[in-house]
């Protein structure tokens, strides 16, 4: 990221781990269906002050573990996001939120358009607000 990018501003973005890496921690918690018990992390910074490359190990109360490697020092030719989940003899591999491979008794490949859920998240957010305060309907104009 350019040095002037909002993610590199410690007051606005807080760096990539706070601004983006946190979503992978949320995803790991969702996949484990359990609260986090312990966190081990190590990182370094190529910029002046923000740590934007880190290795994070999470252990969960149900015994699950997650390892998140967040690298900001790679090459743009490598896929941006890559996720592997191992559970009960099945492996799921998700590449760039476009291709999902399920490896178990059979191998299944699902390809599609990249969808990180932003539009659906905004729709659900507006629906929740409308339930609490219907006068906030003008928010609907921001979602297309």
JOJORA-V131900 format. One record per residue. N is the residue number from 1. PHI is phi in whole degrees, -180 to 180 (* if undefined). OMEGA is omega in degrees with one decimal (* if undefined). D_FIRST is the distance of its C-alpha to the first C-alpha in Angstrom with 2 decimals. Layout:
# JOJORA-V131900
N,PHI,OMEGA,D_FIRST + N,PHI,OMEGA,D_FIRST
This chain:
# JOJORA-V131900
1,*,174.8,0.00 + 2,-61,-176.4,3.79 + 3,-59,-180.0,6.31 + 4,-86,-178.5,8.10 + 5,-65,-175.5,6.31 + 6,-58,-179.6,9.19 + 7,-66,-179.2,8.06 + 8,-88,177.8,7.78 + 9,-90,-175.2,11.21 + 10,-64,179.7,13.86 + 11,-85,-175.9,16.37 + 12,-98,-174.4,14.73 + 13,-100,178.1,12.20 + 14,77,-178.7,13.22 + 15,96,-175.4,10.26 + 16,-71,-179.4,9.61 + 17,-67,178.8,13.22 + 18,-73,-174.5,14.77 + 19,-79,-177.6,12.81 + 20,-128,-176.9,12.88 + 21,-59,179.8,14.81 + 22,-60,-179.9,17.75 + 23,-68,177.2,18.43 + 24,-74,173.1,19.19 + 25,-67,175.8,21.55 + 26,-59,179.5,23.20 + 27,-63,178.3,23.56 + 28,-62,177.7,25.13 + 29,-63,179.0,27.51 + 30,-64,-178.1,28.47 + 31,-66,179.6,29.16 + 32,-78,-177.1,31.12 + 33,53,-175.9,33.01 + 34,-157,173.9,33.38 + 35,-68,177.1,32.22 + 36,-74,176.0,30.18 + 37,-98,-178.6,32.52 + 38,-139,177.4,30.36 + 39,-131,171.7,26.76 + 40,-123,-177.8,25.83 + 41,-147,174.7,22.33 + 42,-145,-178.4,20.79 + 43,-155,174.9,17.30 + 44,-149,-175.9,15.58 + 45,-124,172.0,12.74 + 46,-96,178.4,11.14 + 47,-93,-174.6,10.14 + 48,-64,-172.0,13.17 + 49,-141,-173.5,14.13 + 50,-93,174.2,12.13 + 51,-84,-177.4,13.02 + 52,-124,174.0,10.33 + 53,-132,-173.7,12.48 + 54,-152,170.5,15.98 + 55,-118,-175.4,19.25 + 56,-128,175.8,21.27 + 57,-115,178.8,24.91 + 58,-114,168.8,26.73 + 59,-114,-174.4,30.48 + 60,-116,-177.9,32.27 + 61,-61,-179.9,35.75 + 62,-88,178.0,37.01 + 63,96,177.8,36.14 + 64,-68,174.1,33.02 + 65,-133,176.6,30.05 + 66,-139,173.7,26.37 + 67,-120,179.5,23.80 + 68,-114,175.3,20.13 + 69,-110,-179.2,17.80 + 70,-110,-174.4,14.17 + 71,-115,177.9,12.15 + 72,-106,-174.4,8.49 + 73,-114,-177.8,9.86 + 74,-90,-178.5,11.52 + 75,-115,-177.6,12.00 + 76,-66,179.4,11.24 + 77,-76,177.1,15.06 + 78,-83,176.9,15.66 + 79,-53,-174.1,16.15 + 80,-70,-175.6,13.43 + 81,-125,-176.1,16.08 + 82,-144,-176.9,19.40 + 83,-135,173.2,22.20 + 84,-122,176.3,25.66 + 85,-127,179.3,28.50 + 86,-113,-177.6,31.82 + 87,-158,173.7,34.85 + 88,49,176.6,38.60 + 89,81,178.1,38.47 + 90,-117,176.2,35.92 + 91,-123,173.9,32.33 + 92,-115,179.6,29.79 + 93,-123,-179.0,26.69 + 94,-114,-179.2,24.05 + 95,-115,176.3,21.45 + 96,53,-178.4,18.61 + 97,55,179.6,21.10 + 98,-123,-175.2,23.02 + 99,-131,179.0,25.44 + 100,-120,174.9,27.57 + 101,-110,176.7,30.03 + 102,-112,-176.5,32.84 + 103,-116,179.2,34.84 + 104,-146,174.8,38.10 + 105,-65,175.4,41.63 + 106,-129,175.6,40.17 + 107,-105,179.6,36.87 + 108,-124,176.7,35.32 + 109,-116,177.7,32.30 + 110,-120,177.5,30.93 + 111,-116,179.6,28.54 + 112,-164,177.7,27.28 + 113,-79,180.0,24.77 + 114,-63,179.2,21.54 + 115,-144,179.2,22.36 + 116,-95,174.0,20.49 + 117,87,-177.2,23.20 + 118,-62,-178.4,21.54 + 119,-63,179.6,24.46 + 120,-62,178.0,27.07 + 121,-62,178.4,25.65 + 122,-65,177.9,25.96 + 123,-61,179.3,29.43 + 124,-64,178.1,30.57 + 125,-62,179.8,29.27 + 126,-65,177.8,31.27 + 127,-60,179.5,34.26 + 128,-66,178.3,34.28 + 129,-64,-179.6,34.18 + 130,-62,178.0,37.00 + 131,-68,-178.4,39.09 + 132,-82,-177.6,38.80 + 133,-144,-177.4,39.04 + 134,-60,-179.8,40.02 + 135,-71,179.9,39.66 + 136,-91,-178.0,35.88 + 137,-61,-179.9,36.31 + 138,-62,176.0,34.46 + 139,-64,-177.7,31.19 + 140,-57,-177.8,32.14 + 141,-65,-178.7,31.17 + 142,-82,-177.9,27.43 + 143,-109,-179.5,27.76 + 144,-112,*,28.63
